[in-house]
């Protein structure tokens, strides 16, 4: 039972971090960030390995779902994410 509770906590933490990463990139758009810059923005200058890894996992997950693009060394919101954000701001 404890393993189930721990996985729910981890899942919730992952989702919260994904939301924070997405919001940070939307707020900074059209500024383009490298992954290292994004990690510093979200996790801080002296982030632990675990914190850096969490941001990297969030970026992979958001990229896999089509909300982020990674390319040419930069990470940014997809057109779909930008449009959804515009609709949410109405």
Secondary structure in CASP SS format (residue, H / E / C, confidence):
PFRMAT SS
TARGET T0000
AUTHOR 0000-0000-0000
METHOD secondary structure of the structure
MODEL  1
X C 1.00
X H 1.00
X H 1.00
X H 1.00
X H 1.00
X H 1.00
X H 1.00
X H 1.00
X H 1.00
X H 1.00
X H 1.00
X H 1.00
X H 1.00
X H 1.00
X H 1.00
X H 1.00
X H 1.00
X H 1.00
X H 1.00
X H 1.00
X H 1.00
X H 1.00
X H 1.00
X H 1.00
X H 1.00
X H 1.00
X H 1.00
X H 1.00
X C 1.00
X C 1.00
X C 1.00
X C 1.00
X E 1.00
X E 1.00
X H 1.00
X H 1.00
X H 1.00
X H 1.00
X H 1.00
X H 1.00
X H 1.00
X H 1.00
X H 1.00
X C 1.00
X C 1.00
X C 1.00
X C 1.00
X C 1.00
X H 1.00
X H 1.00
X H 1.00
X H 1.00
X H 1.00
X H 1.00
X H 1.00
X H 1.00
X H 1.00
X H 1.00
X H 1.00
X H 1.00
X H 1.00
X H 1.00
X H 1.00
X H 1.00
X C 1.00
X C 1.00
X C 1.00
X E 1.00
X E 1.00
X E 1.00
X E 1.00
X C 1.00
X C 1.00
X E 1.00
X E 1.00
X E 1.00
X E 1.00
X C 1.00
X H 1.00
X H 1.00
X H 1.00
X H 1.00
X H 1.00
X H 1.00
X H 1.00
X H 1.00
X H 1.00
X H 1.00
X C 1.00
X C 1.00
END
